[in-house]
Amino acid sequence: MLHNARNPFIVLALVALAGCATRMAVTGDTRAGATLQSDVAQQVSNWAKVETGCKQVDAIQTQLLRENPIGTGKSAAARQYGSVDERWTVQLCGKTIPFAVTLTPDGKGGTFFSTSRER
């Protein structure tokens, strides 16, 4: 089970683009498994497409920033199960758009993920 915390305004734009999503290869260092990679990649790709007006993602690069041990983190789940902070960078139409991604186990075999645009 995957969970996602999203900005409600962005959801409408992402839903509009969901039918256009294609499987994008994710390269780099991430703790996300294949299904979670696909879900996060779709969200950050669609967000980058909305922001730039570009329709084709060229690449997604991931970088592990820190592993947050149990007892730390911003949410109750992160404090209980730990979390991982990553940077996912979307390249499209000559632009590079970085996103902060936090992956947090839900305690039931799934993972919450949150994304925010880095400036």
Biopython code that builds the backbone (N, CA, C, O; Angstrom):
import numpy as np
from Bio.PDB.StructureBuilder import StructureBuilder

atoms = [
    (1, "MET", "N", (0.841, -1.164, 0.000)),
    (1, "MET", "CA", (0.000, 0.000, 0.000)),
    (1, "MET", "C", (0.891, 1.233, 0.000)),
    (1, "MET", "O", (1.782, 1.344, 0.842)),
    (2, "LEU", "N", (0.672, 2.152, -0.916)),
    (2, "LEU", "CA", (1.434, 3.378, -0.999)),
    (2, "LEU", "C", (0.531, 4.537, -0.624)),
    (2, "LEU", "O", (-0.646, 4.569, -0.985)),
    (3, "HIS", "N", (1.082, 5.464, 0.089)),
    (3, "HIS", "CA", (0.333, 6.637, 0.511)),
    (3, "HIS", "C", (1.074, 7.856, 0.018)),
    (3, "HIS", "O", (2.291, 7.825, -0.170)),
    (4, "ASN", "N", (0.334, 8.935, -0.194)),
    (4, "ASN", "CA", (0.975, 10.125, -0.686)),
    (4, "ASN", "C", (0.302, 11.354, -0.104)),
    (4, "ASN", "O", (-0.925, 11.460, -0.098)),
    (5, "ALA", "N", (1.104, 12.271, 0.379)),
    (5, "ALA", "CA", (0.608, 13.563, 0.835)),
    (5, "ALA", "C", (0.870, 14.548, -0.296)),
    (5, "ALA", "O", (2.019, 14.761, -0.683)),
    (6, "ARG", "N", (-0.199, 15.155, -0.832)),
    (6, "ARG", "CA", (-0.051, 16.058, -1.968)),
    (6, "ARG", "C", (-0.720, 17.386, -1.698)),
    (6, "ARG", "O", (-1.636, 17.492, -0.883)),
    (7, "ASN", "N", (-0.250, 18.380, -2.390)),
    (7, "ASN", "CA", (-0.881, 19.682, -2.395)),
    (7, "ASN", "C", (-2.152, 19.553, -3.237)),
    (7, "ASN", "O", (-2.067, 19.141, -4.394)),
    (8, "PRO", "N", (-3.341, 19.894, -2.690)),
    (8, "PRO", "CA", (-4.594, 19.709, -3.434)),
    (8, "PRO", "C", (-4.628, 20.437, -4.781)),
    (8, "PRO", "O", (-5.229, 19.930, -5.728)),
    (9, "PHE", "N", (-3.997, 21.614, -4.890)),
    (9, "PHE", "CA", (-3.974, 22.342, -6.152)),
    (9, "PHE", "C", (-3.220, 21.566, -7.217)),
    (9, "PHE", "O", (-3.637, 21.526, -8.375)),
    (10, "ILE", "N", (-2.123, 20.957, -6.833)),
    (10, "ILE", "CA", (-1.295, 20.204, -7.772)),
    (10, "ILE", "C", (-2.024, 18.943, -8.234)),
    (10, "ILE", "O", (-1.837, 18.505, -9.369)),
    (11, "VAL", "N", (-2.854, 18.354, -7.365)),
    (11, "VAL", "CA", (-3.534, 17.101, -7.698)),
    (11, "VAL", "C", (-4.332, 17.242, -8.986)),
    (11, "VAL", "O", (-4.290, 16.353, -9.836)),
    (12, "LEU", "N", (-5.059, 18.344, -9.144)),
    (12, "LEU", "CA", (-5.869, 18.525, -10.351)),
    (12, "LEU", "C", (-5.013, 18.510, -11.611)),
    (12, "LEU", "O", (-5.375, 17.880, -12.605)),
    (13, "ALA", "N", (-3.895, 19.194, -11.570)),
    (13, "ALA", "CA", (-3.014, 19.211, -12.732)),
    (13, "ALA", "C", (-2.405, 17.838, -12.980)),
    (13, "ALA", "O", (-2.262, 17.415, -14.127)),
    (14, "LEU", "N", (-2.051, 17.151, -11.915)),
    (14, "LEU", "CA", (-1.450, 15.826, -12.075)),
    (14, "LEU", "C", (-2.450, 14.822, -12.625)),
    (14, "LEU", "O", (-2.093, 13.985, -13.454)),
    (15, "VAL", "N", (-3.684, 14.895, -12.179)),
    (15, "VAL", "CA", (-4.714, 13.993, -12.685)),
    (15, "VAL", "C", (-4.921, 14.231, -14.176)),
    (15, "VAL", "O", (-5.123, 13.287, -14.940)),
    (16, "ALA", "N", (-4.871, 15.479, -14.579)),
    (16, "ALA", "CA", (-5.043, 15.797, -15.995)),
    (16, "ALA", "C", (-3.936, 15.192, -16.849)),
    (16, "ALA", "O", (-4.163, 14.820, -18.000)),
    (17, "LEU", "N", (-2.748, 15.097, -16.284)),
    (17, "LEU", "CA", (-1.623, 14.550, -17.030)),
    (17, "LEU", "C", (-1.421, 13.054, -16.836)),
    (17, "LEU", "O", (-0.598, 12.455, -17.528)),
    (18, "ALA", "N", (-2.145, 12.443, -15.921)),
    (18, "ALA", "CA", (-1.914, 11.038, -15.580)),
    (18, "ALA", "C", (-2.017, 10.119, -16.792)),
    (18, "ALA", "O", (-1.263, 9.151, -16.901)),
    (19, "GLY", "N", (-2.923, 10.406, -17.685)),
    (19, "GLY", "CA", (-3.079, 9.574, -18.871)),
    (19, "GLY", "C", (-1.887, 9.673, -19.810)),
    (19, "GLY", "O", (-1.699, 8.807, -20.665)),
    (20, "CYS", "N", (-1.082, 10.714, -19.663)),
    (20, "CYS", "CA", (0.081, 10.918, -20.523)),
    (20, "CYS", "C", (1.348, 10.309, -19.947)),
    (20, "CYS", "O", (2.395, 10.331, -20.593)),
    (21, "ALA", "N", (1.265, 9.762, -18.735)),
    (21, "ALA", "CA", (2.466, 9.270, -18.058)),
    (21, "ALA", "C", (3.038, 8.048, -18.775)),
    (21, "ALA", "O", (2.312, 7.157, -19.215)),
    (22, "THR", "N", (4.341, 8.044, -18.873)),
    (22, "THR", "CA", (5.034, 6.886, -19.416)),
    (22, "THR", "C", (6.045, 6.423, -18.383)),
    (22, "THR", "O", (6.444, 7.195, -17.512)),
    (23, "ARG", "N", (6.457, 5.180, -18.475)),
    (23, "ARG", "CA", (7.441, 4.624, -17.543)),
    (23, "ARG", "C", (8.795, 5.275, -17.808)),
    (23, "ARG", "O", (9.354, 5.147, -18.897)),
    (24, "MET", "N", (9.309, 5.966, -16.815)),
    (24, "MET", "CA", (10.584, 6.663, -16.945)),
    (24, "MET", "C", (11.625, 5.927, -16.122)),
    (24, "MET", "O", (11.378, 5.591, -14.964)),
    (25, "ALA", "N", (12.768, 5.676, -16.699)),
    (25, "ALA", "CA", (13.854, 5.044, -15.961)),
    (25, "ALA", "C", (14.374, 6.009, -14.908)),
    (25, "ALA", "O", (14.599, 7.188, -15.183)),
    (26, "VAL", "N", (14.558, 5.501, -13.719)),
    (26, "VAL", "CA", (15.085, 6.274, -12.607)),
    (26, "VAL", "C", (16.495, 5.779, -12.353)),
    (26, "VAL", "O", (16.706, 4.582, -12.156)),
    (27, "THR", "N", (17.466, 6.687, -12.354)),
    (27, "THR", "CA", (18.849, 6.301, -12.107)),
    (27, "THR", "C", (19.363, 7.003, -10.854)),
    (27, "THR", "O", (18.839, 8.039, -10.446)),
    (28, "GLY", "N", (20.390, 6.423, -10.257)),
    (28, "GLY", "CA", (20.992, 7.015, -9.077)),
    (28, "GLY", "C", (20.757, 6.162, -7.854)),
    (28, "GLY", "O", (20.437, 4.978, -7.958)),
    (29, "ASP", "N", (20.917, 6.769, -6.698)),
    (29, "ASP", "CA", (20.814, 6.070, -5.421)),
    (29, "ASP", "C", (19.485, 6.411, -4.755)),
    (29, "ASP", "O", (19.248, 7.560, -4.382)),
    (30, "THR", "N", (18.622, 5.410, -4.608)),
    (30, "THR", "CA", (17.338, 5.580, -3.942)),
    (30, "THR", "C", (17.042, 4.340, -3.121)),
    (30, "THR", "O", (17.520, 3.249, -3.433)),
    (31, "ARG", "N", (16.258, 4.509, -2.081)),
    (31, "ARG", "CA", (15.827, 3.376, -1.267)),
    (31, "ARG", "C", (14.442, 2.877, -1.717)),
    (31, "ARG", "O", (13.912, 1.927, -1.141)),
    (32, "ALA", "N", (13.869, 3.502, -2.724)),
    (32, "ALA", "CA", (12.555, 3.113, -3.228)),
    (32, "ALA", "C", (12.656, 1.862, -4.095)),
    (32, "ALA", "O", (13.537, 1.766, -4.950)),
    (33, "GLY", "N", (11.761, 0.908, -3.879)),
    (33, "GLY", "CA", (11.652, -0.259, -4.741)),
    (33, "GLY", "C", (11.001, 0.129, -6.060)),
    (33, "GLY", "O", (10.646, 1.290, -6.262)),
    (34, "ALA", "N", (10.846, -0.831, -6.951)),
    (34, "ALA", "CA", (10.361, -0.556, -8.309)),
    (34, "ALA", "C", (8.991, 0.117, -8.339)),
    (34, "ALA", "O", (8.802, 1.091, -9.067)),
    (35, "THR", "N", (8.034, -0.385, -7.560)),
    (35, "THR", "CA", (6.687, 0.194, -7.588)),
    (35, "THR", "C", (6.698, 1.605, -7.022)),
    (35, "THR", "O", (6.085, 2.513, -7.584)),
    (36, "LEU", "N", (7.394, 1.785, -5.911)),
    (36, "LEU", "CA", (7.472, 3.116, -5.304)),
    (36, "LEU", "C", (8.221, 4.079, -6.221)),
    (36, "LEU", "O", (7.835, 5.242, -6.337)),
    (37, "GLN", "N", (9.278, 3.616, -6.870)),
    (37, "GLN", "CA", (9.991, 4.464, -7.833)),
    (37, "GLN", "C", (9.047, 4.945, -8.922)),
    (37, "GLN", "O", (9.055, 6.121, -9.287)),
    (38, "SER", "N", (8.242, 4.039, -9.435)),
    (38, "SER", "CA", (7.306, 4.396, -10.489)),
    (38, "SER", "C", (6.311, 5.455, -10.021)),
    (38, "SER", "O", (6.024, 6.411, -10.741)),
    (39, "ASP", "N", (5.790, 5.277, -8.812)),
    (39, "ASP", "CA", (4.805, 6.232, -8.276)),
    (39, "ASP", "C", (5.416, 7.607, -8.042)),
    (39, "ASP", "O", (4.829, 8.623, -8.412)),
    (40, "VAL", "N", (6.598, 7.638, -7.425)),
    (40, "VAL", "CA", (7.261, 8.920, -7.168)),
    (40, "VAL", "C", (7.662, 9.568, -8.489)),
    (40, "VAL", "O", (7.477, 10.772, -8.671)),
    (41, "ALA", "N", (8.212, 8.775, -9.415)),
    (41, "ALA", "CA", (8.628, 9.310, -10.715)),
    (41, "ALA", "C", (7.449, 9.928, -11.460)),
    (41, "ALA", "O", (7.583, 10.986, -12.074)),
    (42, "GLN", "N", (6.301, 9.267, -11.404)),
    (42, "GLN", "CA", (5.131, 9.820, -12.081)),
    (42, "GLN", "C", (4.745, 11.154, -11.466)),
    (42, "GLN", "O", (4.439, 12.106, -12.185)),
    (43, "GLN", "N", (4.757, 11.231, -10.137)),
    (43, "GLN", "CA", (4.352, 12.485, -9.497)),
    (43, "GLN", "C", (5.320, 13.624, -9.818)),
    (43, "GLN", "O", (4.891, 14.703, -10.226)),
    (44, "VAL", "N", (6.622, 13.394, -9.636)),
    (44, "VAL", "CA", (7.563, 14.492, -9.882)),
    (44, "VAL", "C", (7.638, 14.836, -11.370)),
    (44, "VAL", "O", (7.829, 16.002, -11.718)),
    (45, "SER", "N", (7.494, 13.853, -12.246)),
    (45, "SER", "CA", (7.476, 14.135, -13.687)),
    (45, "SER", "C", (6.295, 15.007, -14.064)),
    (45, "SER", "O", (6.441, 15.991, -14.789)),
    (46, "ASN", "N", (5.123, 14.638, -13.568)),
    (46, "ASN", "CA", (3.930, 15.422, -13.891)),
    (46, "ASN", "C", (4.026, 16.832, -13.324)),
    (46, "ASN", "O", (3.628, 17.793, -13.983)),
    (47, "TRP", "N", (4.545, 16.965, -12.120)),
    (47, "TRP", "CA", (4.720, 18.281, -11.516)),
    (47, "TRP", "C", (5.672, 19.125, -12.369)),
    (47, "TRP", "O", (5.396, 20.293, -12.641)),
    (48, "ALA", "N", (6.796, 18.529, -12.791)),
    (48, "ALA", "CA", (7.766, 19.246, -13.622)),
    (48, "ALA", "C", (7.151, 19.628, -14.968)),
    (48, "ALA", "O", (7.414, 20.716, -15.481)),
    (49, "LYS", "N", (6.341, 18.746, -15.540)),
    (49, "LYS", "CA", (5.676, 19.050, -16.809)),
    (49, "LYS", "C", (4.739, 20.238, -16.666)),
    (49, "LYS", "O", (4.705, 21.115, -17.529)),
    (50, "VAL", "N", (3.980, 20.267, -15.579)),
    (50, "VAL", "CA", (3.061, 21.382, -15.341)),
    (50, "VAL", "C", (3.854, 22.678, -15.182)),
    (50, "VAL", "O", (3.491, 23.709, -15.749)),
    (51, "GLU", "N", (4.924, 22.621, -14.419)),
    (51, "GLU", "CA", (5.719, 23.825, -14.142)),
    (51, "GLU", "C", (6.375, 24.379, -15.398)),
    (51, "GLU", "O", (6.432, 25.595, -15.578)),
    (52, "THR", "N", (6.867, 23.511, -16.264)),
    (52, "THR", "CA", (7.634, 23.963, -17.437)),
    (52, "THR", "C", (6.801, 24.058, -18.711)),
    (52, "THR", "O", (7.189, 24.747, -19.655)),
    (53, "GLY", "N", (5.675, 23.381, -18.743)),
    (53, "GLY", "CA", (4.906, 23.313, -19.986)),
    (53, "GLY", "C", (5.498, 22.320, -20.974)),
    (53, "GLY", "O", (5.040, 22.226, -22.113)),
    (54, "CYS", "N", (6.498, 21.592, -20.551)),
    (54, "CYS", "CA", (7.170, 20.594, -21.388)),
    (54, "CYS", "C", (6.410, 19.263, -21.288)),
    (54, "CYS", "O", (5.882, 18.930, -20.227)),
    (55, "LYS", "N", (6.356, 18.525, -22.360)),
    (55, "LYS", "CA", (5.596, 17.270, -22.353)),
    (55, "LYS", "C", (6.457, 16.015, -22.267)),
    (55, "LYS", "O", (5.929, 14.923, -22.060)),
    (56, "GLN", "N", (7.767, 16.148, -22.420)),
    (56, "GLN", "CA", (8.628, 14.972, -22.464)),
    (56, "GLN", "C", (9.751, 15.061, -21.432)),
    (56, "GLN", "O", (10.582, 15.968, -21.484)),
    (57, "VAL", "N", (9.770, 14.120, -20.503)),
    (57, "VAL", "CA", (10.847, 14.034, -19.520)),
    (57, "VAL", "C", (12.014, 13.291, -20.151)),
    (57, "VAL", "O", (11.835, 12.240, -20.766)),
    (58, "ASP", "N", (13.210, 13.846, -19.992)),
    (58, "ASP", "CA", (14.410, 13.221, -20.549)),
    (58, "ASP", "C", (15.051, 12.245, -19.563)),
    (58, "ASP", "O", (15.525, 11.183, -19.964)),
    (59, "ALA", "N", (15.069, 12.597, -18.284)),
    (59, "ALA", "CA", (15.729, 11.747, -17.294)),
    (59, "ALA", "C", (15.268, 12.118, -15.883)),
    (59, "ALA", "O", (14.810, 13.232, -15.630)),
    (60, "ILE", "N", (15.404, 11.151, -14.974)),
    (60, "ILE", "CA", (15.196, 11.387, -13.548)),
    (60, "ILE", "C", (16.402, 10.797, -12.826)),
    (60, "ILE", "O", (16.711, 9.614, -12.969)),
    (61, "GLN", "N", (17.072, 11.634, -12.056)),
    (61, "GLN", "CA", (18.250, 11.230, -11.293)),
    (61, "GLN", "C", (17.907, 11.331, -9.810)),
    (61, "GLN", "O", (17.322, 12.322, -9.371)),
    (62, "THR", "N", (18.272, 10.306, -9.037)),
    (62, "THR", "CA", (18.003, 10.306, -7.606)),
    (62, "THR", "C", (19.305, 10.371, -6.816)),
    (62, "THR", "O", (20.362, 9.941, -7.278)),
    (63, "GLN", "N", (19.192, 10.918, -5.618)),
    (63, "GLN", "CA", (20.349, 11.025, -4.733)),
    (63, "GLN", "C", (19.870, 10.829, -3.297)),
    (63, "GLN", "O", (18.979, 11.539, -2.832)),
    (64, "LEU", "N", (20.455, 9.878, -2.608)),
    (64, "LEU", "CA", (20.156, 9.659, -1.199)),
    (64, "LEU", "C", (20.837, 10.770, -0.406)),
    (64, "LEU", "O", (22.050, 10.954, -0.506)),
    (65, "LEU", "N", (20.055, 11.514, 0.385)),
    (65, "LEU", "CA", (20.622, 12.598, 1.173)),
    (65, "LEU", "C", (20.911, 12.171, 2.610)),
    (65, "LEU", "O", (21.983, 12.449, 3.147)),
    (66, "ARG", "N", (19.935, 11.487, 3.228)),
    (66, "ARG", "CA", (20.146, 11.045, 4.609)),
    (66, "ARG", "C", (19.120, 9.991, 4.987)),
    (66, "ARG", "O", (17.979, 10.003, 4.524)),
    (67, "GLU", "N", (19.558, 9.089, 5.832)),
    (67, "GLU", "CA", (18.673, 8.113, 6.440)),
    (67, "GLU", "C", (18.399, 8.587, 7.857)),
    (67, "GLU", "O", (19.330, 8.775, 8.641)),
    (68, "ASN", "N", (17.141, 8.780, 8.189)),
    (68, "ASN", "CA", (16.738, 9.286, 9.498)),
    (68, "ASN", "C", (16.364, 8.102, 10.386)),
    (68, "ASN", "O", (15.398, 7.398, 10.092)),
    (69, "PRO", "N", (17.103, 7.872, 11.457)),
    (69, "PRO", "CA", (16.832, 6.703, 12.299)),
    (69, "PRO", "C", (15.522, 6.819, 13.061)),
    (69, "PRO", "O", (14.954, 7.904, 13.184)),
    (70, "ILE", "N", (15.058, 5.700, 13.563)),
    (70, "ILE", "CA", (13.870, 5.673, 14.408)),
    (70, "ILE", "C", (14.067, 6.684, 15.528)),
    (70, "ILE", "O", (15.162, 6.823, 16.073)),
    (71, "GLY", "N", (13.004, 7.379, 15.858)),
    (71, "GLY", "CA", (13.062, 8.401, 16.898)),
    (71, "GLY", "C", (13.274, 9.798, 16.355)),
    (71, "GLY", "O", (13.204, 10.774, 17.102)),
    (72, "THR", "N", (13.537, 9.905, 15.041)),
    (72, "THR", "CA", (13.728, 11.219, 14.420)),
    (72, "THR", "C", (12.713, 11.378, 13.300)),
    (72, "THR", "O", (11.999, 10.433, 12.967)),
    (73, "GLY", "N", (12.649, 12.540, 12.733)),
    (73, "GLY", "CA", (11.758, 12.767, 11.601)),
    (73, "GLY", "C", (10.658, 13.747, 11.932)),
    (73, "GLY", "O", (10.446, 14.105, 13.090)),
    (74, "LYS", "N", (9.958, 14.179, 10.887)),
    (74, "LYS", "CA", (8.936, 15.213, 11.018)),
    (74, "LYS", "C", (7.552, 14.664, 11.337)),
    (74, "LYS", "O", (6.702, 15.401, 11.836)),
    (75, "SER", "N", (7.310, 13.398, 11.063)),
    (75, "SER", "CA", (5.978, 12.822, 11.282)),
    (75, "SER", "C", (6.036, 11.736, 12.352)),
    (75, "SER", "O", (7.110, 11.241, 12.695)),
    (76, "ALA", "N", (4.872, 11.377, 12.867)),
    (76, "ALA", "CA", (4.801, 10.294, 13.855)),
    (76, "ALA", "C", (5.320, 8.988, 13.258)),
    (76, "ALA", "O", (6.035, 8.244, 13.930)),
    (77, "ALA", "N", (4.969, 8.702, 12.003)),
    (77, "ALA", "CA", (5.438, 7.473, 11.346)),
    (77, "ALA", "C", (6.955, 7.494, 11.199)),
    (77, "ALA", "O", (7.607, 6.471, 11.405)),
    (78, "ALA", "N", (7.524, 8.641, 10.846)),
    (78, "ALA", "CA", (8.980, 8.738, 10.699)),
    (78, "ALA", "C", (9.670, 8.509, 12.040)),
    (78, "ALA", "O", (10.705, 7.845, 12.103)),
    (79, "ARG", "N", (9.105, 9.052, 13.098)),
    (79, "ARG", "CA", (9.707, 8.845, 14.421)),
    (79, "ARG", "C", (9.588, 7.386, 14.847)),
    (79, "ARG", "O", (10.471, 6.862, 15.527)),
    (80, "GLN", "N", (8.497, 6.728, 14.450)),
    (80, "GLN", "CA", (8.294, 5.330, 14.839)),
    (80, "GLN", "C", (9.092, 4.360, 13.974)),
    (80, "GLN", "O", (9.630, 3.379, 14.487)),
    (81, "TYR", "N", (9.177, 4.620, 12.657)),
    (81, "TYR", "CA", (9.781, 3.654, 11.732)),
    (81, "TYR", "C", (11.045, 4.148, 11.033)),
    (81, "TYR", "O", (11.687, 3.386, 10.311)),
    (82, "GLY", "N", (11.407, 5.405, 11.238)),
    (82, "GLY", "CA", (12.528, 5.979, 10.504)),
    (82, "GLY", "C", (12.065, 6.495, 9.148)),
    (82, "GLY", "O", (10.910, 6.288, 8.775)),
    (83, "SER", "N", (12.933, 7.153, 8.414)),
    (83, "SER", "CA", (12.586, 7.672, 7.083)),
    (83, "SER", "C", (13.871, 7.907, 6.296)),
    (83, "SER", "O", (14.977, 7.799, 6.826)),
    (84, "VAL", "N", (13.697, 8.226, 5.032)),
    (84, "VAL", "CA", (14.816, 8.499, 4.145)),
    (84, "VAL", "C", (14.506, 9.780, 3.380)),
    (84, "VAL", "O", (13.411, 9.941, 2.842)),
    (85, "ASP", "N", (15.480, 10.693, 3.334)),
    (85, "ASP", "CA", (15.354, 11.921, 2.546)),
    (85, "ASP", "C", (16.198, 11.773, 1.287)),
    (85, "ASP", "O", (17.367, 11.390, 1.344)),
    (86, "GLU", "N", (15.585, 12.082, 0.153)),
    (86, "GLU", "CA", (16.271, 11.970, -1.135)),
    (86, "GLU", "C", (16.012, 13.218, -1.962)),
    (86, "GLU", "O", (15.089, 13.982, -1.679)),
    (87, "ARG", "N", (16.826, 13.415, -2.977)),
    (87, "ARG", "CA", (16.588, 14.452, -3.984)),
    (87, "ARG", "C", (16.349, 13.730, -5.312)),
    (87, "ARG", "O", (17.161, 12.909, -5.738)),
    (88, "TRP", "N", (15.240, 14.041, -5.948)),
    (88, "TRP", "CA", (14.927, 13.505, -7.268)),
    (88, "TRP", "C", (14.954, 14.689, -8.229)),
    (88, "TRP", "O", (14.223, 15.662, -8.045)),
    (89, "THR", "N", (15.794, 14.603, -9.247)),
    (89, "THR", "CA", (15.956, 15.698, -10.198)),
    (89, "THR", "C", (15.399, 15.269, -11.554)),
    (89, "THR", "O", (15.830, 14.275, -12.138)),
    (90, "VAL", "N", (14.441, 16.036, -12.030)),
    (90, "VAL", "CA", (13.793, 15.756, -13.317)),
    (90, "VAL", "C", (14.422, 16.667, -14.373)),
    (90, "VAL", "O", (14.505, 17.880, -14.181)),
    (91, "GLN", "N", (14.859, 16.085, -15.476)),
    (91, "GLN", "CA", (15.416, 16.849, -16.592)),
    (91, "GLN", "C", (14.443, 16.772, -17.760)),
    (91, "GLN", "O", (14.051, 15.689, -18.194)),
    (92, "LEU", "N", (14.059, 17.953, -18.262)),
    (92, "LEU", "CA", (13.131, 18.015, -19.384)),
    (92, "LEU", "C", (13.274, 19.345, -20.091)),
    (92, "LEU", "O", (13.422, 20.388, -19.454)),
    (93, "CYS", "N", (13.228, 19.301, -21.415)),
    (93, "CYS", "CA", (13.286, 20.502, -22.259)),
    (93, "CYS", "C", (14.420, 21.445, -21.855)),
    (93, "CYS", "O", (14.240, 22.663, -21.830)),
    (94, "GLY", "N", (15.584, 20.881, -21.538)),
    (94, "GLY", "CA", (16.733, 21.701, -21.196)),
    (94, "GLY", "C", (16.701, 22.286, -19.795)),
    (94, "GLY", "O", (17.562, 23.093, -19.447)),
    (95, "LYS", "N", (15.729, 21.897, -18.987)),
    (95, "LYS", "CA", (15.626, 22.407, -17.622)),
    (95, "LYS", "C", (15.839, 21.274, -16.627)),
    (95, "LYS", "O", (15.584, 20.106, -16.924)),
    (96, "THR", "N", (16.309, 21.643, -15.447)),
    (96, "THR", "CA", (16.533, 20.699, -14.366)),
    (96, "THR", "C", (15.689, 21.144, -13.178)),
    (96, "THR", "O", (15.862, 22.251, -12.667)),
    (97, "ILE", "N", (14.770, 20.274, -12.736)),
    (97, "ILE", "CA", (13.843, 20.597, -11.657)),
    (97, "ILE", "C", (14.083, 19.633, -10.494)),
    (97, "ILE", "O", (13.810, 18.440, -10.623)),
    (98, "PRO", "N", (14.593, 20.131, -9.353)),
    (98, "PRO", "CA", (14.861, 19.253, -8.209)),
    (98, "PRO", "C", (13.668, 19.164, -7.252)),
    (98, "PRO", "O", (12.954, 20.143, -7.034)),
    (99, "PHE", "N", (13.472, 17.979, -6.693)),
    (99, "PHE", "CA", (12.412, 17.734, -5.717)),
    (99, "PHE", "C", (12.988, 17.060, -4.482)),
    (99, "PHE", "O", (13.844, 16.183, -4.585)),
    (100, "ALA", "N", (12.516, 17.472, -3.326)),
    (100, "ALA", "CA", (12.829, 16.779, -2.081)),
    (100, "ALA", "C", (11.791, 15.678, -1.924)),
    (100, "ALA", "O", (10.592, 15.932, -2.036)),
    (101, "VAL", "N", (12.244, 14.460, -1.668)),
    (101, "VAL", "CA", (11.360, 13.310, -1.509)),
    (101, "VAL", "C", (11.686, 12.651, -0.174)),
    (101, "VAL", "O", (12.848, 12.373, 0.121)),
    (102, "THR", "N", (10.656, 12.404, 0.629)),
    (102, "THR", "CA", (10.831, 11.678, 1.881)),
    (102, "THR", "C", (10.041, 10.387, 1.804)),
    (102, "THR", "O", (8.851, 10.393, 1.489)),
    (103, "LEU", "N", (10.708, 9.282, 2.093)),
    (103, "LEU", "CA", (10.095, 7.955, 2.094)),
    (103, "LEU", "C", (10.004, 7.487, 3.546)),
    (103, "LEU", "O", (11.000, 7.474, 4.270)),
    (104, "THR", "N", (8.786, 7.101, 3.961)),
    (104, "THR", "CA", (8.564, 6.690, 5.351)),
    (104, "THR", "C", (7.739, 5.409, 5.369)),
    (104, "THR", "O", (6.637, 5.383, 4.821)),
    (105, "PRO", "N", (8.253, 4.336, 5.994)),
    (105, "PRO", "CA", (7.454, 3.109, 6.118)),
    (105, "PRO", "C", (6.155, 3.399, 6.871)),
    (105, "PRO", "O", (6.114, 4.244, 7.766)),
    (106, "ASP", "N", (5.097, 2.680, 6.491)),
    (106, "ASP", "CA", (3.813, 2.882, 7.182)),
    (106, "ASP", "C", (3.582, 1.863, 8.292)),
    (106, "ASP", "O", (2.560, 1.920, 8.975)),
    (107, "GLY", "N", (4.518, 0.929, 8.484)),
    (107, "GLY", "CA", (4.386, -0.078, 9.530)),
    (107, "GLY", "C", (3.543, -1.268, 9.124)),
    (107, "GLY", "O", (3.367, -2.198, 9.910)),
    (108, "LYS", "N", (3.011, -1.255, 7.889)),
    (108, "LYS", "CA", (2.143, -2.329, 7.403)),
    (108, "LYS", "C", (2.665, -2.914, 6.093)),
    (108, "LYS", "O", (1.934, -3.612, 5.390)),
    (109, "GLY", "N", (3.912, -2.634, 5.767)),
    (109, "GLY", "CA", (4.496, -3.150, 4.539)),
    (109, "GLY", "C", (4.478, -2.160, 3.385)),
    (109, "GLY", "O", (5.018, -2.448, 2.317)),
    (110, "GLY", "N", (3.872, -1.009, 3.581)),
    (110, "GLY", "CA", (3.817, 0.016, 2.549)),
    (110, "GLY", "C", (4.725, 1.182, 2.901)),
    (110, "GLY", "O", (5.456, 1.146, 3.891)),
    (111, "THR", "N", (4.666, 2.204, 2.082)),
    (111, "THR", "CA", (5.510, 3.373, 2.288)),
    (111, "THR", "C", (4.740, 4.638, 1.963)),
    (111, "THR", "O", (4.111, 4.749, 0.911)),
    (112, "PHE", "N", (4.800, 5.604, 2.897)),
    (112, "PHE", "CA", (4.310, 6.949, 2.616)),
    (112, "PHE", "C", (5.411, 7.661, 1.843)),
    (112, "PHE", "O", (6.594, 7.419, 2.080)),
    (113, "PHE", "N", (5.026, 8.540, 0.917)),
    (113, "PHE", "CA", (6.038, 9.408, 0.335)),
    (113, "PHE", "C", (5.475, 10.808, 0.228)),
    (113, "PHE", "O", (4.285, 11.016, -0.011)),
    (114, "SER", "N", (6.370, 11.757, 0.412)),
    (114, "SER", "CA", (5.986, 13.157, 0.241)),
    (114, "SER", "C", (7.009, 13.811, -0.676)),
    (114, "SER", "O", (8.189, 13.460, -0.672)),
    (115, "THR", "N", (6.538, 14.753, -1.449)),
    (115, "THR", "CA", (7.415, 15.469, -2.368)),
    (115, "THR", "C", (7.204, 16.971, -2.192)),
    (115, "THR", "O", (6.103, 17.429, -1.887)),
    (116, "SER", "N", (8.267, 17.714, -2.387)),
    (116, "SER", "CA", (8.158, 19.168, -2.413)),
    (116, "SER", "C", (9.187, 19.683, -3.397)),
    (116, "SER", "O", (10.239, 19.076, -3.595)),
    (117, "ARG", "N", (8.877, 20.788, -3.999)),
    (117, "ARG", "CA", (9.760, 21.400, -5.005)),
    (117, "ARG", "C", (10.895, 22.088, -4.280)),
    (117, "ARG", "O", (10.653, 22.922, -3.407)),
    (118, "GLU", "N", (12.128, 21.758, -4.623)),
    (118, "GLU", "CA", (13.283, 22.486, -4.086)),
    (118, "GLU", "C", (13.498, 23.730, -4.923)),
    (118, "GLU", "O", (13.263, 23.716, -6.131)),
    (119, "ARG", "N", (13.929, 24.775, -4.311)),
    (119, "ARG", "CA", (14.215, 26.042, -5.028)),
    (119, "ARG", "C", (15.683, 26.315, -5.057)),
    (119, "ARG", "O", (16.112, 27.327, -5.612)),
]
sb = StructureBuilder()
sb.init_structure("model")
sb.init_model(0)
sb.init_chain("A")
sb.init_seg("    ")
for serial, (resi, resn, name, xyz) in enumerate(atoms, 1):
    if name == "N":
        sb.init_residue(resn, " ", resi, " ")
    sb.init_atom(name, np.array(xyz, "f"), 0.0, 1.0, " ", f" {name:<3s}", serial, name[0])
structure = sb.get_structure()
